[in-house]
Amino acid sequence: MEISRVGVVGLGTMGAGIAQVCLQAGLEVVGRDVAPELGERARGRIDHYLSRGVEKGRLTPDAKEEALGNLTLTTELSDLAGCQLVIEAAFEDLGVKRELFGELDRIVPAPAILATNTSALSVTQMADATRTPERVVGLHFFNPAPVLPLVEVVRTAHTSDETFDTAYAFAQRIGKEPVACNDTPGFIVNRILIPLLNDCVRVLDEARVSPEDVDRAMRFGANWPIGPCALIDLIGVDVHVHASEALHAALGEERMAAPQRLVEMQREGLLGRKTGQGFFTYDG
């Protein structure tokens, strides 16, 4: 199946980033959010980053305008009916996602693919909300989606070979590095990364060291390109806590549980870059 028109449901940070990647690959994108102002905010964000690409010589002005011209915004799920692939990037709540997949299954005719960008929830349980679970797959992009090359392509027990192969080829076509994985808690990266980041946060209190020194230790001792505290600030403390809770509930491993320090930071609204304050302070 040739994919030329992609739907993106949810135009927050991840959804807007996924839409941008698709637009830069020459695809038409229908972006849907619940309110017009959220869609316009996403368009502004995409415009901003494409303009930076022009300034840095990675994109011509004409290519930028063509990409933006391929973006259609809507608040109606029914406008996604003509897409060959719909990627759900809504809030990480299984009930919300299952309801969305049930509606998309009725609106978007097969053999169009229905994909989720979830980082920690069960793709299988979303597929079970549809009448055609064989066309449901995970496409887990990493934040920021226009920069990080990895996409985890997640197969459930129901996913057909045709669906999986088409989704994998799509990720390659838009310039990403796909990896194949099965629908297990945390897939590959988060199964490894989340408990490791949680360990790094616990060291702050147990070893009485600063976020700056933990980050320097991992950057210069383990050759990490970014320190663990800065990475959590980039991901968002709230996003990390939510993923930790989901993995802890699924696996019961204590290292998966969010450290108390992160829970308190979330409660105080110290979410990282998105709020200007997390482990570190950010301008703008």
Order of alpha helices (4+ residues) and beta strands (2+ residues): beta-alpha-beta-alpha-alpha-beta-beta-alpha-beta-alpha-beta-beta-alpha-beta-alpha-alpha-alpha-alpha-alpha
